Amino acid sequence: MNIKITQVKSGIDRSERQKRTLVALGLRKLNASKEVEATPQIIGMIKKVSHLVKVVPVEEVATTVSGK
């Protein structure tokens, strides 16, 4: 299952650990979004910075290739 993580608050004036967690999640700027797979490691990182991010599940869209 994939989730979309969006940074909604700044990492300024946060601990170095929280700043590095945001970077590890692929979030470098405010309102930046990243789509990742929901692994236990990612879920743990999200919990550490839950006050700085918004998480939304991504609906899997089945794409079909039409052969003409």
N, C-alpha and C positions, 0 to 999 in steps of 0.2 A: 504494500500500500504506500502510495506517495503522499507527501504533505507539502504544502506551500508555506514557507516561513517568510514573514515580512517584518523588517525592523521598524518599529513605530516610535521608539524613544532613542535618544542619543547615547552613545557610549562614553561621552565626555563626563569626567568626574566620577567614573566608575572604577572599580578595582581592576588591576592589570589582568587578573584571571578572567573577569567578565569580558573585557575587551578582546582577549585572545580567543575566548569561546565564540564571540560574534564573528571574528575573522575565520575561525575554523568552520563555522556554519556557512561561510561564503557571503556574509553580510558586511559590507564595508562602508555603506552610506545609509543615511536615513531614507526610509521608504523603499529600500532595496528589497527585492524578493528573490527567493531561491527555491526551486522544487527539488526535494530530496526524498530518498526512501526512508521510511520510518523504522529504523533499526533501534535496538536498545541503546546503542551509543548515542545516536542522534537525539533520542527522547531524553536521555540524561542531560545532554548539553542544553536542550531547550528548557528543561526544568531549572537549570542554573541561571538562565537569563529570561525567564518567563515574563518578568516585568518590563522587558525591553522589546519583546517580539509578539507578533500575532500569528497563530497557526491555524491553517484551514486545510481540511482534507481535499485532495484533488480527485475528481471523478475520472476514472479510467475510461477513455473514449476509444472504442474499438474502431479502427480504421480498416476499411476494405479497399482493396485495389481492384478496380474493374478492368478486365482484360478485353480490349476492343480490337 
